[in-house]
Every structure is written in C-alpha cells, then in structure tokens.
C-alpha cells in the first residue's frame, strides 16, 4: 500500500498544519438546517453530477450506501442531520460517485465477469474522486454557493466562495475517529490499522496489547490519544466481523482518485472552469470511457492506472496534491 512513503510524508504535514498560526474554522456552519431542504439540495447536486434517475433512485437511510441489482437499477442513500449540513451533502456526493460507476458499466458485456467493478479500491476511487477532488475544490465551491444561498439564504447570504472552500477543508483536531476525519488525517488512521493488522497476523502484536499499541501510534502519527478504547481501538466494526485487510482499500481509493483526476484535468480542456459553471458532463463521460465501462478488463489497479494515466499507482501524486492544497489553505 506504499504506507511508509505516505506515512513519512503526512506526519510532518499534519504537524505543520497543527502548528500553523493560520487556523481554519467551520464553526459558522453550525446551525439548524431543514432536512427536507437538504434532501432537495442533495438531489439537485446528484443530478447535476450525472446520476440518472431513470436507472436508479435516491433515498434516506441510517447509514449512506450504494446498492441495487443492475446498472439499470442503482439505489443510493444518504442521511441528514439538522445540525450538520455538510455530512449529508458530502455523503450524497460520495454515494453518487459509486452510483455513476455502477450506472456506467458496459451493458454490451452484461452478465459477464469482465463487466464487474475492478475491486473495492477502484470503486472507492470513484466515490472519493467526486467527494474530494471535485466537491472539496475551489471550482465546486463556486458552483455550490449559489445553490446554498438559494436553499439557506439566512445562513449563506453573506458567505464568499473562499470562505465556503476553507470551511469544507478544515483539518480535524483532535482527529480521533476515522469516519469523522479529513482527507489529510484519514490516511494515517488507515495506516495505523494496517500496521496493527500486520502485527496481529505475524504475532508481533498481542491482542491484549492492542489498546497500548493503538494509543502509541495515535500519538506518534496524529498527535492525539483517545480518552477511551471506544474512541480508540474499538471504534470500527471491521475487526469484530473478521474484515481484516479491508482498511487499505479506502486509502488506495484516495490515491487512485488523485492520480485519475490529475490525468482528467490534462485530458478534458477547461475542466475546472466547467466544474465552476456546474457542467460535469465531460468529466463523467471521460470516467465512463476510461474507468466505468472498462470494468474488470485489466487484471488489477496498477494495470488500469497504466492504461488510463500512463503509469502505475504513484503515491507521490497524492502527497503532492495534499501538500500543495493545504500549504495554501493553512499558509504553511
């Protein structure tokens, strides 16, 4: 998973962000947002991104997910909290990314193994590409802000594009819970778990020592120690259900997404200008052609990356993206 390279690149970046005198805040986003209005907004965004309501539907559930029985019947759900607008919005965008992959599968090969998705890492890349590379970018803030002003005029009437962009990219501190973390600290949560899993499998880490090892790694990697094991080594469902080795798919997806989007920007003329104007058609069409319709034609993610971007997965692209973006945001 190239974890040493990513780990060694992110530890100093996280420390720099924490030490920066220029800290971002999303406190102004706290409020009371109509769930019905949130749902309407999220549906509008999902449709703008390219979700086809003729081949699926959007609903509400306790936990966001994407399912369905066929590329012509793709179901996505999200959840809404009155006091957390962005959780519902980013969740909807994330699941829309999964759904676009499913709806974009090549029906000429319907029912054949080649038409299936190329693993969870690539599937996650499609959700994270839309959630992070697109939705957490300045062009998307330009597209989104008028929709927010229309939906919630009181809360967003005087907000600028830069203010919205910054608030959507605040680095969590402390970053204790994986599913509540941001795109900078999230990979460290995954690497921590991956290293512990390897230690448990090799026998170098004993189960009884798990809380101690966990807390030590949290302190070293993120500068935070959970006050309880519930907020530490017991926070996920994966290990209790036997899902060992699953966590890396999340960060592999983020790295794939960064490299794919970097290639898309070079391949689609004026992509960021189109995104700012709410035109996502060419990006979706490019992903349909390069990723979705290809299915499992390639043997693995690296082969797909070579076919799409000209090179196997390169973690340095992911690290450069984070360094460049957050150096600007936090004035490092």
C-alpha positions as CSV (number, residue, x, y, z in Angstrom):
1,X,0.0,0.0,0.0
2,X,3.1,2.3,-0.1
3,X,2.3,3.0,3.6
4,X,5.9,4.1,4.6
5,X,6.0,6.7,1.9
6,X,2.6,8.1,2.6
7,X,3.1,7.9,6.4
8,X,6.5,9.6,6.3
9,X,5.1,12.3,4.0
10,X,2.0,13.0,6.1
11,X,3.4,13.1,9.6
12,X,5.3,16.3,9.1
13,X,2.5,17.9,7.1
14,X,0.0,17.2,9.9
15,X,2.4,18.7,12.4
16,X,2.9,21.8,10.3
17,X,-0.9,22.3,9.9
18,X,-1.4,21.9,13.7
19,X,1.4,24.4,14.4
20,X,0.3,27.0,11.8
21,X,-1.0,30.3,13.3
22,X,-3.5,30.4,10.4
23,X,-6.2,28.0,11.5
24,X,-9.4,27.5,9.6
25,X,-12.8,27.3,11.2
26,X,-16.1,25.7,10.2
27,X,-17.9,26.9,13.4
28,X,-20.1,29.3,11.4
29,X,-21.6,26.3,9.6
30,X,-23.2,25.0,12.7
31,X,-26.9,25.7,12.7
32,X,-30.3,24.2,12.1
33,X,-30.9,23.1,8.5
34,X,-34.2,21.7,7.3
35,X,-33.8,18.0,6.5
36,X,-36.3,18.3,3.6
37,X,-34.4,21.2,2.1
38,X,-31.1,19.3,2.5
39,X,-32.6,16.4,0.6
40,X,-33.8,18.6,-2.2
41,X,-30.3,20.2,-2.5
42,X,-28.6,16.8,-2.5
43,X,-30.9,15.5,-5.2
44,X,-30.1,18.6,-7.3
45,X,-26.4,18.1,-6.9
46,X,-26.6,14.3,-7.6
47,X,-28.5,15.0,-10.8
48,X,-26.0,17.7,-11.9
49,X,-23.1,15.3,-11.4
50,X,-24.9,12.9,-13.7
51,X,-26.9,10.5,-11.7
52,X,-29.6,9.0,-13.9
53,X,-33.0,8.8,-12.1
54,X,-34.3,6.6,-15.0
55,X,-31.8,4.0,-13.8
56,X,-32.0,4.4,-10.0
57,X,-33.3,6.3,-7.1
58,X,-32.2,8.3,-4.1
59,X,-33.4,7.6,-0.5
60,X,-32.6,8.2,3.1
61,X,-31.1,5.6,5.5
62,X,-29.3,5.4,8.8
63,X,-26.0,4.9,7.0
64,X,-25.2,6.0,3.5
65,X,-24.7,3.2,0.9
66,X,-25.0,2.3,-2.7
67,X,-26.8,-0.8,-3.8
68,X,-29.1,-2.2,-6.5
69,X,-29.4,-5.2,-8.7
70,X,-28.1,-4.0,-12.0
71,X,-26.6,-0.9,-13.8
72,X,-30.2,0.0,-14.8
73,X,-31.3,-0.1,-11.1
74,X,-28.8,1.6,-8.8
75,X,-30.0,2.7,-5.4
76,X,-28.2,5.3,-3.3
77,X,-29.0,6.6,0.2
78,X,-27.6,9.2,2.5
79,X,-28.5,10.6,5.9
80,X,-29.2,14.1,7.1
81,X,-28.7,15.8,10.4
82,X,-30.3,19.2,11.1
83,X,-27.1,20.5,12.7
84,X,-24.6,19.2,10.1
85,X,-25.3,20.2,6.6
86,X,-22.0,19.1,5.1
87,X,-22.3,15.5,6.3
88,X,-25.4,14.9,4.3
89,X,-24.1,16.7,1.3
90,X,-20.6,15.1,1.1
91,X,-22.3,11.7,1.8
92,X,-24.6,12.2,-1.1
93,X,-21.8,13.1,-3.4
94,X,-19.7,10.2,-2.2
95,X,-22.5,7.7,-2.9
96,X,-23.2,9.4,-6.3
97,X,-19.7,8.6,-7.2
98,X,-20.2,4.9,-6.5
99,X,-23.5,5.0,-8.4
100,X,-22.0,6.6,-11.5
101,X,-19.5,3.7,-11.7
102,X,-22.4,1.2,-11.5
103,X,-24.6,3.1,-14.0
104,X,-21.6,3.4,-16.3
105,X,-20.9,-0.3,-16.6
106,X,-20.9,-1.6,-20.2
107,X,-24.2,-3.4,-20.9
108,X,-22.7,-5.0,-24.1
109,X,-21.0,-7.4,-21.6
110,X,-23.9,-7.6,-19.2
111,X,-23.7,-10.7,-17.0
112,X,-20.1,-11.4,-17.8
113,X,-17.3,-11.2,-15.2
114,X,-15.5,-8.5,-17.3
115,X,-18.4,-6.2,-16.6
116,X,-17.9,-6.2,-12.8
117,X,-16.1,-3.5,-11.0
118,X,-12.4,-3.8,-10.6
119,X,-12.3,-4.3,-6.8
120,X,-13.1,-2.1,-3.8
121,X,-10.1,0.2,-4.2
122,X,-11.1,1.3,-7.7
123,X,-14.8,1.6,-6.7
124,X,-13.7,3.7,-3.7
125,X,-11.6,5.9,-6.1
126,X,-14.8,6.8,-8.0
127,X,-16.7,7.9,-4.9
128,X,-13.7,9.8,-3.5
129,X,-12.9,11.5,-6.8
130,X,-16.3,13.2,-6.7
131,X,-16.3,13.7,-2.9
132,X,-12.8,15.1,-2.6
133,X,-11.2,16.0,-5.9
134,X,-14.3,17.6,-7.2
135,X,-16.5,18.7,-4.2
136,X,-13.6,19.9,-2.0
137,X,-12.2,22.1,-4.7
138,X,-12.5,25.9,-5.3
139,X,-14.4,25.4,-8.6
140,X,-17.0,23.3,-6.9
141,X,-17.4,26.0,-4.2
142,X,-18.2,28.5,-6.9
143,X,-20.9,26.1,-8.3
144,X,-22.3,25.2,-4.9
145,X,-22.5,28.5,-3.2
146,X,-25.4,29.9,-5.3
147,X,-27.4,26.7,-4.5
148,X,-26.7,27.1,-0.8
149,X,-27.7,30.7,-0.9
150,X,-31.0,29.7,-2.6
151,X,-31.7,26.8,-0.2
152,X,-30.5,28.6,3.0
153,X,-30.4,32.3,2.4
154,X,-30.1,33.2,6.1
155,X,-27.1,31.1,6.7
156,X,-25.2,31.7,3.4
157,X,-26.3,35.1,2.3
158,X,-23.0,36.8,3.1
159,X,-20.7,33.9,2.6
160,X,-17.9,34.1,0.0
161,X,-16.6,31.3,-2.2
162,X,-13.3,31.3,-0.4
163,X,-15.0,31.1,3.0
164,X,-17.0,28.1,1.9
165,X,-14.0,26.4,0.4
166,X,-12.0,26.9,3.6
167,X,-14.8,25.6,5.8
168,X,-15.1,22.5,3.8
169,X,-11.4,21.7,4.2
170,X,-10.8,22.2,7.9
171,X,-8.4,19.6,9.3
172,X,-9.9,17.8,12.3
173,X,-8.2,18.4,15.6
174,X,-8.2,16.2,17.5
175,X,-8.6,13.6,14.9
176,X,-9.8,10.6,16.9
177,X,-12.5,8.9,14.8
178,X,-11.7,7.6,11.4
179,X,-15.1,8.2,9.8
180,X,-15.1,11.8,11.1
181,X,-11.6,12.6,9.9
182,X,-10.5,14.7,6.9
183,X,-8.5,13.9,3.7
184,X,-5.2,14.7,5.4
185,X,-5.6,12.7,8.6
186,X,-7.7,9.9,7.2
187,X,-4.8,8.0,5.6
188,X,-3.0,7.9,8.9
189,X,-6.0,6.3,10.5
190,X,-5.8,3.6,7.8
191,X,-2.0,3.2,8.0
192,X,-2.3,2.8,11.8
193,X,-4.8,0.0,11.4
194,X,-2.9,-1.7,8.6
195,X,0.3,-1.8,10.6
196,X,-1.6,-3.2,13.6
197,X,-3.2,-5.9,11.4
198,X,0.1,-7.0,10.1
199,X,1.5,-7.2,13.6
200,X,-1.5,-9.2,14.8
201,X,-1.1,-11.6,11.9
202,X,2.7,-12.0,12.4
203,X,2.3,-12.4,16.2
204,X,4.5,-9.3,16.9
205,X,1.4,-7.6,18.5
206,X,-0.7,-9.5,21.1
207,X,-4.4,-8.8,21.3
208,X,-4.1,-7.9,24.9
209,X,-1.6,-5.1,24.0
210,X,-3.8,-3.7,21.3
211,X,-5.0,-0.6,23.2
212,X,-1.5,0.4,24.2
213,X,-0.1,-0.1,20.7
214,X,-3.1,1.8,19.3
215,X,-2.6,4.8,21.6
216,X,1.1,5.0,21.0
217,X,0.7,5.1,17.2
218,X,-2.1,7.6,17.5
219,X,0.2,9.9,19.5
220,X,3.1,9.4,17.0
221,X,1.1,9.7,13.8
222,X,-1.7,12.2,14.7
223,X,-0.6,13.8,17.9
224,X,-3.8,12.7,19.7
225,X,-4.6,10.0,22.2
226,X,-8.2,8.7,22.6
227,X,-9.6,9.1,26.1
228,X,-11.3,5.7,25.9
229,X,-10.9,2.5,23.9
230,X,-14.4,3.1,22.5
231,X,-12.9,6.1,20.7
232,X,-9.7,4.1,20.0
233,X,-9.2,0.5,19.0
234,X,-12.9,-0.4,19.4
235,X,-14.4,2.3,17.1
236,X,-14.7,0.2,13.9
237,X,-16.9,-2.8,13.1
238,X,-14.3,-4.4,10.7
239,X,-12.2,-6.5,13.1
240,X,-15.2,-7.8,15.1
241,X,-16.7,-9.0,11.8
242,X,-13.5,-10.6,10.6
243,X,-12.8,-8.0,7.9
244,X,-9.1,-7.9,8.2
245,X,-7.1,-6.3,5.4
246,X,-10.1,-4.1,4.3
247,X,-9.0,-0.7,5.6
248,X,-6.3,-0.2,2.9
249,X,-8.9,-0.1,0.2
250,X,-10.0,3.3,1.5
251,X,-6.6,5.0,1.1
252,X,-5.8,3.1,-2.1
253,X,-9.1,4.6,-3.4
254,X,-7.9,8.1,-2.4
255,X,-4.6,7.7,-4.1
256,X,-6.2,6.2,-7.3
257,X,-8.7,9.1,-7.3
258,X,-5.9,11.7,-7.1
259,X,-4.0,10.2,-10.0
260,X,-7.1,9.7,-12.1
261,X,-8.3,13.3,-11.6
262,X,-4.8,14.7,-12.3
263,X,-5.0,12.9,-15.6
264,X,-8.6,14.1,-16.3
265,X,-7.5,17.7,-15.8
266,X,-4.9,17.2,-18.5
267,X,-7.3,15.4,-20.8
268,X,-10.5,17.5,-20.5
269,X,-9.9,21.0,-21.7
270,X,-11.1,23.7,-19.3
271,X,-12.3,21.1,-16.8
272,X,-12.1,23.3,-13.7
273,X,-13.9,26.2,-15.5
274,X,-16.7,23.7,-16.5
275,X,-17.0,22.5,-12.9
276,X,-17.3,26.0,-11.6
277,X,-20.2,26.5,-14.1
278,X,-21.9,23.3,-12.9
279,X,-21.0,21.4,-16.1
280,X,-19.8,17.9,-15.1
281,X,-20.8,16.1,-18.3
282,X,-17.3,15.9,-19.8
283,X,-15.7,14.6,-16.6
284,X,-18.5,12.0,-16.2
285,X,-18.1,10.9,-19.9
286,X,-14.3,10.7,-19.5
287,X,-14.7,8.5,-16.4
288,X,-17.3,6.4,-18.2
289,X,-15.0,5.7,-21.0
290,X,-11.7,5.3,-19.1
291,X,-12.9,3.6,-15.9
292,X,-16.6,2.5,-15.7
293,X,-17.2,0.8,-19.0
294,X,-13.8,-1.0,-18.8
295,X,-15.0,-3.0,-15.8
296,X,-12.5,-5.8,-14.9
297,X,-10.8,-5.9,-18.3
298,X,-7.5,-5.2,-16.5
299,X,-6.0,-7.6,-14.0
300,X,-5.5,-5.1,-11.2
301,X,-5.5,-1.4,-10.3
302,X,-1.9,-0.8,-11.4
303,X,-2.7,-2.1,-14.9
304,X,-5.8,0.1,-15.1
305,X,-3.7,3.1,-13.9
306,X,-1.1,2.4,-16.7
307,X,-3.9,2.3,-19.3
308,X,-5.6,5.4,-18.0
309,X,-2.7,7.6,-16.7
310,X,0.4,6.1,-18.3
311,X,1.9,4.9,-15.0
312,X,1.1,2.6,-12.1
313,X,-0.2,4.0,-8.8
314,X,2.2,6.7,-7.7
315,X,1.7,7.8,-4.1
316,X,3.9,10.9,-4.7
317,X,1.0,12.4,-6.7
318,X,-1.3,12.0,-3.7
319,X,1.2,13.6,-1.4
320,X,1.9,16.5,-3.7
321,X,-1.8,17.2,-4.0
322,X,-2.2,17.3,-0.2
323,X,1.0,19.4,0.3
324,X,0.1,22.0,-2.4
325,X,-3.5,22.3,-1.3
326,X,-3.0,22.6,2.4
327,X,0.1,24.8,2.1
328,X,-2.2,27.3,0.5
329,X,-5.1,26.8,2.9
330,X,-3.0,26.9,6.1
331,X,-0.4,29.3,4.8
332,X,2.5,26.9,5.6
